[in-house]
Amino acid sequence: MSEPPRPDLRFLLSSPAAFLALGCGAGLVPRAPGTAGSLLAIPLTLLLKGLPFGWQIAIWATMCVAGIWLCDRVGRTLGEPDHPAIVWDEICGMAIVLLLSPPGLGWVLAGFLAFRVFDIVKPWPIHIIDRRLPNGLGAMGDDLMAAVYAAALVMTAQALWSTTPWA
């Protein structure tokens, strides 16, 4: 299968939807745009850390729901429902991991690595969501499920770490 055409700066700036879906340009990174989008979630999540936790959840939940429409619209424009340049789904997924992870750089790194592994490998049922849900719902759904897996792994690791004698 051939590589889908890469959007450029002109496409990025063509509409607010394209700008957001391509992660303010992170999706234009030639290699590993999903990783670039996931990294972008870190400072965005940190910007919201001063808000009450309920507000943070509400903001990211709204971004996830809006992402279904956003990914669908831009995916249709690009001719591929989950085009690699669309990284809004990675941004939202990684943000969910960060919201649910314990504080600290080590946990941020663990969450990032876990999220990227689950997003790339797509274990059951992530691969089913990716393949069977249509358009923006599938694009967002597989990343949100990868986020659930990654957050569960990090929270389990933190619980085990805190119960060890050396912690």
C-alpha positions as CSV (number, residue, x, y, z in Angstrom):
1,M,0.0,0.0,0.0
2,S,1.3,3.4,-0.9
3,E,2.0,6.2,1.6
4,P,-0.8,8.8,1.8
5,P,0.1,12.3,0.5
6,R,1.5,14.5,3.2
7,P,-0.2,17.7,4.0
8,D,1.9,20.9,3.9
9,L,2.0,24.2,5.7
10,R,-0.6,25.6,3.3
11,F,-3.0,22.8,4.3
12,L,-2.2,23.3,8.0
13,L,-3.2,27.0,7.7
14,S,-6.2,26.4,5.5
15,S,-8.7,26.2,8.3
16,P,-9.0,26.1,12.1
17,A,-10.0,22.4,11.8
18,A,-6.8,21.5,9.9
19,F,-4.7,23.5,12.3
20,L,-6.1,21.7,15.3
21,A,-6.3,18.2,13.8
22,L,-2.6,18.5,12.7
23,G,-1.7,19.5,16.2
24,C,-0.6,23.1,15.4
25,G,2.0,21.6,13.0
26,A,3.1,18.5,15.0
27,G,1.4,16.3,12.4
28,L,3.7,17.8,9.7
29,V,6.8,16.1,11.3
30,P,8.0,13.8,8.6
31,R,8.8,10.8,10.9
32,A,6.6,9.8,13.8
33,P,4.0,12.5,13.8
34,G,2.0,10.6,16.3
35,T,4.9,10.8,18.7
36,A,5.2,14.5,18.1
37,G,1.4,14.9,18.8
38,S,1.8,12.9,22.0
39,L,4.7,15.1,23.2
40,L,2.6,18.2,22.5
41,A,0.0,16.9,25.0
42,I,2.6,17.3,27.8
43,P,2.8,21.1,27.8
44,L,-0.9,21.5,27.0
45,T,-1.8,19.4,30.0
46,L,0.7,21.3,32.2
47,L,-1.0,24.5,31.2
48,L,-4.2,23.3,32.6
49,K,-2.8,21.8,35.9
50,G,-3.6,25.0,37.8
51,L,-7.3,24.4,37.2
52,P,-9.5,22.2,39.5
53,F,-9.3,18.6,38.5
54,G,-13.0,18.5,37.5
55,W,-12.4,21.4,35.1
56,Q,-9.4,19.6,33.6
57,I,-11.5,16.5,33.0
58,A,-14.3,18.6,31.5
59,I,-11.9,20.5,29.1
60,W,-10.2,17.3,27.9
61,A,-13.5,15.4,27.6
62,T,-14.8,18.3,25.4
63,M,-11.7,18.1,23.3
64,C,-12.1,14.4,22.9
65,V,-15.7,14.7,21.8
66,A,-14.9,17.6,19.5
67,G,-12.0,15.4,18.2
68,I,-14.5,13.0,16.6
69,W,-15.8,15.7,14.4
70,L,-12.4,17.3,13.9
71,C,-10.7,14.0,12.8
72,D,-13.6,13.1,10.7
73,R,-13.7,16.4,8.8
74,V,-9.9,16.6,8.2
75,G,-9.7,12.9,7.5
76,R,-12.3,13.3,4.7
77,T,-10.5,16.3,3.3
78,L,-7.2,14.3,3.2
79,G,-8.9,11.2,1.8
80,E,-8.0,9.0,4.7
81,P,-10.0,8.7,7.9
82,D,-7.0,8.3,10.2
83,H,-4.3,10.0,8.2
84,P,-0.9,9.9,10.0
85,A,-0.7,13.7,10.0
86,I,-3.9,13.9,12.1
87,V,-2.5,13.9,15.7
88,W,-5.4,15.4,17.6
89,D,-6.3,11.9,18.7
90,E,-2.8,11.4,20.1
91,I,-2.9,14.7,21.9
92,C,-6.2,13.8,23.6
93,G,-5.1,10.3,24.4
94,M,-1.8,11.3,25.9
95,A,-3.6,14.1,27.9
96,I,-5.9,11.4,29.4
97,V,-2.9,9.4,30.4
98,L,-1.3,12.4,32.1
99,L,-4.5,13.4,33.9
100,L,-4.7,9.9,35.5
101,S,-1.0,9.4,36.2
102,P,0.8,10.3,39.4
103,P,2.8,13.5,39.3
104,G,6.5,13.4,38.5
105,L,8.7,13.3,35.5
106,G,9.3,9.6,35.8
107,W,5.5,8.9,35.6
108,V,5.2,11.3,32.7
109,L,7.8,9.3,30.8
110,A,6.3,6.0,31.8
111,G,2.9,7.2,30.6
112,F,4.3,8.5,27.4
113,L,6.1,5.3,26.6
114,A,3.1,3.1,27.6
115,F,0.7,5.2,25.5
116,R,3.0,5.1,22.4
117,V,3.4,1.3,22.7
118,F,-0.3,0.7,23.1
119,D,-1.1,3.1,20.2
120,I,1.4,1.5,17.9
121,V,1.0,-2.2,18.8
122,K,-2.8,-1.9,19.1
123,P,-3.6,-5.0,21.3
124,W,-7.2,-6.2,21.6
125,P,-9.6,-4.4,21.4
126,I,-7.7,-1.4,20.2
127,H,-7.1,-2.9,16.8
128,I,-10.8,-3.7,16.5
129,I,-11.8,-0.2,17.4
130,D,-9.3,1.1,14.8
131,R,-10.6,-1.1,12.0
132,R,-14.3,-1.2,12.7
133,L,-15.4,2.2,13.9
134,P,-16.0,4.7,11.1
135,N,-14.0,7.9,10.4
136,G,-13.5,10.2,13.3
137,L,-15.0,7.8,15.8
138,G,-12.4,5.2,14.9
139,A,-9.5,7.7,14.8
140,M,-10.3,8.9,18.3
141,G,-11.5,5.6,19.7
142,D,-8.3,3.6,19.3
143,D,-6.2,6.3,20.9
144,L,-8.6,6.8,23.8
145,M,-8.6,3.0,24.4
146,A,-4.7,3.1,24.2
147,A,-4.9,5.9,26.8
148,V,-7.0,3.7,29.1
149,Y,-4.5,0.9,28.9
150,A,-1.5,3.1,29.4
151,A,-3.1,4.9,32.4
152,A,-4.1,1.6,33.9
153,L,-0.5,0.3,33.5
154,V,1.0,3.5,35.1
155,M,-1.5,3.5,38.0
156,T,-0.8,-0.2,38.6
157,A,2.9,0.4,38.5
158,Q,2.6,3.3,40.9
159,A,0.5,1.3,43.3
160,L,3.0,-1.6,43.3
161,W,5.9,0.9,43.6
162,S,4.4,2.6,46.6
163,T,4.0,-0.8,48.4
164,T,7.6,-1.9,47.9
165,P,9.9,-1.7,50.9
166,W,12.4,0.7,49.1
167,A,9.8,3.2,48.0
